[in-house]
């Protein structure tokens, strides 16, 4: 029986493929209609858009397309149709690696429709904020895909077997690694394709393909030995599971609020979500709550110190805030899980 992860990976890869192929059509269209100058489409948009391919494989493929003038729909229209399924499939993958309970909730009818409504409203707000001559039709297309995406997502995973993960350091590490790899793919595809920076597409495709291959391999390896029911690692695992489940509906509004003048609102909402997830996780380790709290505080403190100490180095690695945040998260999670595992192994009351 195919697994949920297998189906999600195949469909996500297909959507990514369509988004990337569309970039070739965009380059062909702009070269043909506007002599390669995207200024007309970039009116009102912030910096970081339309670094189009002027040479290399993308430009070479675009030059082979006959009658590129008929591909006007490739500009903004295709993005309006595929952006929602792209991000919802990605989040569903994160949930599938997190736990069977997380993916059951994320793919439940209630969560699918509420997530689609929340994320589509956010996308539509951004469309209106950066209004252009494409906006009205794009809004209609986003509403159409908001109806179709929950229906298709619910059907494509029906009857698939969930990934069964045991409690342990290795399975937790795999779940967190999968989440980080999905984030890498999302950032690469957004930067290269959804912002029409096709000059960066070959590198983004290489990184994304490698990440997808590792994700497929992780789904075959993500089992572990049983772990004590009351431990810091188990608490982290359940906190992550609850975080994935709680965060799904407000995820995109919180993300966009960071960039559109509501940073403090986003931070407060994020803290509330994390605090609730942590509280639910502590219920699982109630028999040894004191020891788990000490270990959790120790692991969190050390992780924060390491992240802060490495911030100057991380700042030089990449210019994009999202990428720097992802690197910080990866470093913090590695240290957090490592310290938690050592603490669990060393504490005398461990059975």
N, C-alpha and C positions, 0 to 999 in steps of 0.2 A: 504494500500500500504506500503511495507517495506521502511524504511528510508535508506538513504545513510549510515548513521552511523551504523545502524543495520547490513547491509551487510558487511561493512568494518570490523566491530568488529568480525563477524563470520569468515570471511576469514583470518583475522589476527590471531585469536585464532587457526585456523586450521594450519596455517604456523608455528606458535610457537609450536604447538603440534608435528608436524613433526620434527622440529629442536631438540626438547627435546628427542623424541623417538630415534633419530639418535645418541644421546649421549650414550644411552644404547648399541647400536651396536658398537660404537667406543670402549667403555670399553671392550666389549666382544672380539672384534677383536684384540686389543692390548694385552689383557691377553693371548689370544690363540697363536698369532703369535710371540709376542716379550716378553712373560713372564711378561707382565704388565709394561714394560719399554718403555716410549714413546720417548726416546732420539733420535731415528732415525728420527722421524717425526718433532722433535723440532729443528733440526739443522738449524741455521741461523735465528731463530725467537727470538724476544726480550723476556725479562722476563714476567711472568704473564700468560703463556700458560701451558696447560697440567697438571693441578692439578686434576688428575683423581680420581674417586671414588674408594677407597680401601675397603670400607665396606658400610653398609647401604642399602637402597632400590635400588639405581641405580646398585650397584655391585651385589646385590641379583638377580635382573632381568637379568643382563648380564650373570650370571652363568646359567640361564635357557635356553639360546639360543642354539639350536643345530647347529653344524657345523659353528661356527663363522668365520672361515677362509674365507668364501665366501663374507664377508661384508667389503672387502677392500675399496670399493667405499664410505663407510661411512666416511672415513677420507679425509677431504678437498673437495672431489668431491660434496658431498651433500651441503656443505656450499657454494660452488661456484654457485650452482643452486638456493638456497633459500635466500641468503643474500640480494640480490636486492629486491625481492618481500617483504621480511620482513621489510626493512627500508622504501620502497615506500608506503606500506600499512600503516605503522605507521605515516608517514608524512601526508598522505591523511586523516587520522583520525584527526590529529591536525587541518588541514584545514577545515574539516567538522564541527568541534566544533567552529572554529573561526567565520565563516559566510558562508552563501550560495554563496556569490560571490567568496570567497576564494576557496571553494571546486570546484566550476565551473571552475576556472582557473587551479587549480592543476590537475584536471582530464580532462582538454581539450587536444586534440591530440597534439598540439604544446608543451605544458608544459610536458606532459607525455614522449614524445620522447626526448625532450631536457634534461629533468631530467635523463632519462635512460642513455642517451649518456654521460652526465657529470659524473654521479655517477659510471657508469661502467668503464669509463676511469680512474677514481680515484682508483677503486678496482683493475683494471688491473695494474696500476702503482705500487700499493702496492704488488701485486703478483710478479712482476718483481723485485722490490726492495728486497724482501725476497725470491729470486729464490731458488727452490728446484726441486727434481725429479718429483714433482706433478704439477709444474707450467704450463707446456705447455698445458696439457689437461684441467686444471682449467681455463686457458684463453679462450679456445674454449667454455667451459660450460658457462662462464660469458657472452660471446657474444651471445650465444643462449638465455639465460635468459633475456638479454637486449632487444631482439626482442620480446620475448613472454610476458614479464611483462606489457609493455604499452598496448598491445592488450587485455590481460585478464583484466587489471584494468579498461580499458574503457568499457568493456562489462559487467562486474559484477555489475557496478553501474548504468547501463542504465535503465531508467524507474523508478528509486527509487526516493522517495520524499525527498527533502532537509530538514534539520532541520531549522526551522524558529526561529531566536533569536531576541528578542526585545532589544532596547537600555536601559541598566540599569546596576546598580551595580551588581545585582545578576547574570545576564546572562554573564557579563564580568568575574565575579569571576569563574563561571562554565567553561567558555572557557579557562581561564588561568589554572584552576585546571586540565582540560582535557589534556592540553599541557604538564603539569608537570607529570601527571600520565603516559602518553605515553612515556615520557623521562625515567621514572623509569623502565618501562617494557623493553625498548630498552637496557638500561644499564645492567639490571639484566640478560637478555637473552644473550647479548654479553659476559658478564663476565663469565657466567656459561656454555654456550653452544657453541657460535661461537669461543671462545678461548679455548674450550675443558677443562674447569674447572668443570668437572662433580661432583666433591666432593661438590660443592656449589649449585648443581642443585635443591635439595629438597627445600632449603630456597628460592632460586630464583623463583621456581614455585609457592610457597605459596604467595610471594609478588606479583608476576605477576598476579596470579588468583584474588587476592584481588583488585588489580588495575583495572583489566578488569571488575570486578563486579561493582566497583564504576563508571567506565566509562559508563557502560550500564545504571546505575541509573541516572547519570548526564544527559544523552540524554533524559530522561523522565521528568526531572525537569527544564531544562535550558530555562525557559521563565521568563519574568520579567515585571514589570510595565513600561509604557512609561517614557522616560527621556527627559529633555530639549535638543533641538538639539545643543545648544552651551554650552558645559560643559567640564570640565577636564576629567570626566569619558568617555564621548563620544569620546573625542580626543584620549584617551588611547585605546579605543576599535578599532577605525579606524586605529590607528598606528599599533596595533597588527595584524589586518587584512592585512594591506599592507605588514607588515614584513613577514608574512607567505607566501604571494603571491610572493614577490620579492626574498625571501631567498631560495625558493625550488630548483632552478637550481644550484646555487653555494654552497649550504649547505655543501655537502660532501667534495668538494675540500677545502673549508675554514677550515672545521674540521680537515682534514688530514694535511693541511699546518701547523697547530699549532704544530704538533708532528714531522714534518719532515724538520725542519730547515728554515721554511718560516713564522715564527711567526708574524713578522711585516707586511708582505703582508696580512696575514689572518686578523690581527687586523684592518688594513686600509680598507680592503674590508668590514669587519663587520661594521665599523663606517659609511662607505658610505651607506650601505644598511639601517641601522637604521636611518640615517639622512634623506634619501629619504622617508622612511615610515613616519617619523615624519612630514615632509613637506607636504605630501599628506593629513595626518590627520588634520593638521591645516587649510587646505582649507575648511573643513567641519564646523569648528567653527569660521569662519571669522567674523561673526557679533559681536562676543565678544572676539576677538583675544587677546586683552591686558589682560583681566581678566583671560582667559584660560592659557596664557603664564605665568602669575604670579603664578597661582595655580599649573601648571605643574612643574615650576621651584622649587616651595616650596616642592611639593610631591617628586620630584626626589632627591632634596638635602637631605631631611630627610631620604629617603630610602637608599641613598648612605652612610650616616653617620651611620645608623643602621647596614648595611651590613659590613662596615669596622670595626665597634666596635665589632661585633660578629665573625669576621674572626678567631681570636685565638681559640675560642670555636669550630667553625666549623672544623678547621684544626685537632682537636682531634677526631672528630666523624668518619672520614673515611680516608683511605689512598689514594683512587683514586681521581685524579684531577677532572674527570668528575662529580663524585658524589659531591665533595665539591662545584664545580661550580653550580650544580643543587640546592644544599641547599642554596647557596648564592642567586640564582635567585628566589627561592621560598620566601625567607625572603624579598628580595627587592620588589617583586611584591605584597606581602601582605601589606607591608607598603605603597607602592606607591598607590595602589587602595584605601586603607583605608584613607589615608590623602586626596586623591583627592575627595573621597565621602564626607568627612567632610567639605572640602573647598566648594564644590558645594552646600551643604546644608546651609552653614553659610553665603555665600556671599549675600549681600543685593540686588543685581540686578537680582537674580534668579527669574524666572517667573514660 
